[in-house]
Amino acid sequence: MNKIFFILTCFSFLTASPPRKIPPHLLKAFTKNGRIPVYERYVNSARSSKAPDDWSNEKIEINIGKIRSKQMNIFGHTDIWLALALSKYKHSIEDGSIGIFSAIKPWYASFAIEYGGHPFSLEYILPRSIDPRVHIRTVDDYRRSPQKFDAIISISTIQHDGLGRYNDPLKADGDQIAMDTFKAMLYPGGYLFLSVPVCKDSLMFNATRTYGKVALPLLFKGWKIVDSFGFSESDFTKNPKKGFKHEPVFVLTPL
């Protein structure tokens, strides 16, 4: 279960500043033997000990109303594509346990509720108020007693894993470790609803990765692509830039 512990470190509360440069001895691994260009984009997302936003029944109901009216919220069109994916594959969500990996706000837990699932979110600090339909476990509790899920929703998270942005340990394959972690967390036949930024390959250190013809197949190694929403082969021709938010939703299941 060591891989599970790694993905949970992406929400570290350490106060030291994240790294600004890739250590020379890790450059080859981070760039996949020089096939992925590196650009500078520094972000300090080390988190404080402040409690997350309110996850009250009122907040969840407001979110559900927005979802039903097809409103975009945190990640623009990704929210619309996720709604289409969950609607089409509702059988994998309905009455199931749904792991939520998109930190702090209850927006994607609200998606799970709207499509009939029981969301489980992992947080370092519990919100001030929690809707009883949302199951929130602390990271420490999960480490003591891991669980499996019928499906997982991961929206715009793993492209940051291993870059040190959240004071997590530098790991060139942090995103692939996260994918292995998801696999270990799923019941057999379970679905992963995943979004990552898709365009030309890049590493914007320490902010994010983008996934093109090199990185995306590596990320999906060991997974079957069941479906995709918002994805086109032409996405691989788009140039990455600051604030890039084209994140299609992929429906995956372990091979």
VOGU-3710 file (C-alpha; in Angstrom, 3 decimals, decimal comma):
1> mnkiffiltc> 0,000/0,000/0,000  3,036/2,334/-0,117  1,899/3,787/-3,467  -1,347/4,885/-1,873  0,596/6,923/0,644  2,434/8,796/-2,119  -0,650/10,271/-3,765  -1,860/11,504/-0,411  1,259/13,613/0,079  0,168/16,014/-2,664
11> fsfltasppr> -1,815/17,923/-0,018  1,146/18,553/2,296  0,983/21,310/4,890  4,727/21,931/5,043  5,629/25,592/5,041  8,981/25,452/3,212  8,978/26,884/-0,313  8,624/24,306/-3,116  11,613/23,757/-5,447  12,132/26,123/-8,382
21> kipphllkaf> 14,419/23,932/-10,510  14,581/20,266/-11,438  17,717/18,764/-9,863  20,154/17,910/-12,682  20,273/14,217/-11,763  16,466/13,988/-12,225  16,204/15,924/-15,502  16,466/12,873/-17,755  13,699/11,079/-15,904  11,397/14,112/-15,801
31> tkngripvye> 11,766/14,743/-19,545  11,421/11,087/-20,608  14,960/11,029/-21,977  14,709/14,520/-23,452  11,454/13,953/-25,335  9,433/16,441/-23,263  10,419/20,137/-23,222  10,686/21,991/-19,923  9,339/25,499/-19,344  9,525/27,643/-16,229
41> ryvnsarssk> 6,288/28,195/-14,369  6,679/28,386/-10,618  3,751/27,971/-8,236  3,828/27,744/-4,457  0,772/25,734/-3,442  1,988/24,604/-0,036  -1,151/24,510/2,049  -1,883/25,983/5,435  -3,729/24,331/8,284  -6,876/26,365/7,584
51> apddwsneki> -10,015/24,240/7,421  -11,392/23,619/3,903  -14,550/25,248/2,577  -17,950/24,464/4,026  -19,366/21,140/2,752  -22,838/21,751/4,164  -26,130/20,430/2,789  -26,888/23,935/1,518  -23,590/24,103/-0,403  -24,147/20,651/-1,923
61> einigkirsk> -27,703/21,512/-3,008  -26,488/24,717/-4,675  -23,883/22,663/-6,542  -26,436/20,067/-7,626  -28,650/22,830/-8,994  -25,733/24,119/-11,061  -24,948/20,611/-12,331  -28,567/20,040/-13,387  -28,563/23,341/-15,300  -25,293/22,310/-17,000
71> qmnifghtdi> -23,263/25,138/-15,540  -19,476/25,127/-15,664  -17,690/25,820/-12,419  -14,088/24,982/-11,538  -12,635/23,603/-14,791  -14,886/24,982/-17,487  -15,874/22,542/-20,213  -14,362/19,672/-18,227  -17,400/19,916/-15,942  -19,739/19,490/-18,924
81> wlalalskyk> -17,759/16,520/-20,218  -17,756/14,913/-16,780  -21,549/15,246/-16,615  -21,840/13,526/-20,006  -19,501/10,747/-18,908  -21,310/10,124/-15,629  -24,671/10,170/-17,382  -23,570/7,606/-19,961  -21,871/5,356/-17,383  -24,300/5,926/-14,543
91> hsiedgsigi> -24,390/2,167/-13,918  -20,820/2,404/-12,614  -21,722/5,218/-10,214  -25,225/4,426/-8,990  -25,310/3,245/-5,365  -21,539/2,755/-5,455  -18,687/4,100/-3,366  -16,975/6,889/-5,320  -13,475/8,104/-4,467  -13,127/11,841/-5,078
101> fsaikpwyas> -9,693/13,281/-5,901  -10,060/16,987/-6,602  -9,212/18,774/-3,439  -10,859/21,122/-0,980  -14,193/22,041/-2,603  -17,315/19,788/-2,657  -18,063/20,367/-6,358  -17,108/16,901/-7,630  -18,581/15,150/-4,604  -21,821/16,847/-5,682
111> faieygghpf> -21,497/15,204/-9,117  -21,277/11,788/-7,457  -24,423/12,491/-5,424  -26,354/13,775/-8,452  -25,621/10,574/-10,370  -26,575/8,300/-7,498  -23,216/7,545/-5,912  -21,821/7,794/-2,403  -18,783/10,110/-2,484  -15,721/9,550/-0,310
121> sleyilprsi> -13,194/12,391/-0,179  -9,822/12,364/1,558  -8,771/15,539/3,379  -6,028/16,427/5,821  -8,401/18,683/7,776  -12,142/18,100/7,963  -14,445/20,889/6,731  -16,404/22,892/9,272  -19,737/21,425/8,171  -20,339/18,234/6,222
131> dprvhirtvd> -23,439/17,073/4,345  -24,230/13,548/5,659  -24,322/12,270/2,058  -20,599/12,995/1,734  -18,132/10,703/3,478  -14,919/12,541/4,314  -11,996/10,715/5,853  -8,792/12,231/7,066  -5,628/11,084/5,346  -4,321/9,640/8,610
141> dyrrspqkfd> -7,498/7,605/9,036  -7,258/6,318/5,484  -3,653/5,296/6,004  -4,691/3,235/9,002  -7,610/1,628/7,192  -7,537/1,856/3,354  -10,667/1,063/1,351  -11,605/0,274/-2,237  -14,063/2,106/-4,468  -16,528/1,163/-7,193
151> aiisistiqh> -15,386/4,210/-9,192  -12,992/7,130/-8,835  -13,350/10,711/-10,049  -10,008/12,497/-10,476  -10,281/15,931/-12,051  -7,153/17,981/-12,782  -5,013/16,491/-10,024  -2,374/13,980/-11,036  -0,560/16,253/-13,517  0,878/17,962/-10,426
161> dglgryndpl> 1,985/14,846/-8,553  5,711/14,598/-7,897  6,561/18,153/-8,986  7,011/19,499/-5,472  4,406/22,219/-5,961  2,557/21,080/-2,831  5,802/20,236/-1,039  5,292/16,640/-2,088  8,475/14,625/-2,769  10,012/15,107/-6,232
171> kadgdqiamd> 9,083/12,066/-8,331  9,485/12,112/-12,114  6,854/9,386/-12,388  4,570/10,826/-9,723  1,613/10,889/-12,101  2,137/7,253/-13,087  2,439/6,284/-9,422  -0,914/7,995/-8,898  -2,430/5,912/-11,702  -1,107/2,742/-10,069
181> tfkamlypgg> -2,605/3,942/-6,800  -6,007/4,419/-8,417  -5,779/0,902/-9,810  -5,126/-0,471/-6,320  -8,060/1,512/-4,950  -10,629/0,227/-7,471  -12,707/-2,892/-7,171  -12,304/-5,224/-10,202  -14,127/-3,741/-13,187  -14,299/-0,293/-11,621
191> ylflsvpvck> -14,091/2,903/-13,678  -11,756/5,867/-13,337  -13,154/9,185/-14,586  -9,988/11,186/-15,214  -9,121/14,589/-16,616  -5,636/15,895/-17,405  -4,522/18,751/-19,704  -4,057/17,432/-23,251  -1,991/19,313/-25,848  1,655/19,146/-26,926
201> dslmfnatrt> 3,843/17,445/-24,355  5,387/19,778/-21,805  6,640/20,037/-18,264  5,976/23,451/-16,766  8,069/23,130/-13,649  6,968/23,157/-10,941  3,367/23,909/-11,877  2,084/21,113/-14,088  2,527/18,552/-16,838  0,627/18,556/-20,118
211> ygkvalpllf> 0,020/15,350/-22,021  0,688/14,810/-25,706  1,731/11,945/-27,958  4,583/10,953/-25,642  3,167/11,349/-22,143  -0,489/10,368/-22,567  0,127/6,755/-23,728  2,635/6,333/-20,897  0,065/7,609/-18,408  -2,546/5,132/-19,660
221> kgwkivdsfg> -0,251/2,114/-19,676  -2,065/-0,755/-17,976  -5,479/0,822/-18,534  -8,194/0,336/-21,136  -9,700/3,520/-22,568  -13,438/2,840/-22,394  -14,518/6,257/-23,669  -13,530/9,917/-23,856  -15,397/13,216/-23,789  -13,928/16,388/-25,269
231> fsesdftknp> -10,860/14,630/-26,684  -9,657/14,832/-30,282  -6,378/13,789/-31,924  -6,048/17,445/-32,956  -5,545/18,280/-29,265  -1,959/17,052/-29,649  -1,208/19,992/-31,974  -2,186/22,683/-29,437  0,559/24,616/-27,701  0,679/24,626/-23,902
241> kkgfkhepvf> 0,554/27,982/-22,187  -0,021/29,461/-18,781  -3,576/28,842/-17,661  -4,136/26,070/-20,232  -7,411/24,357/-19,322  -8,336/21,958/-22,109  -8,881/18,848/-20,011  -10,938/16,115/-21,667  -12,519/13,442/-19,505  -11,405/9,863/-20,045
251> vltpl> -13,245/6,810/-18,793  -10,703/4,122/-17,949  -10,693/0,665/-16,429  -7,675/-1,415/-15,386  -6,443/-4,073/-17,806
//
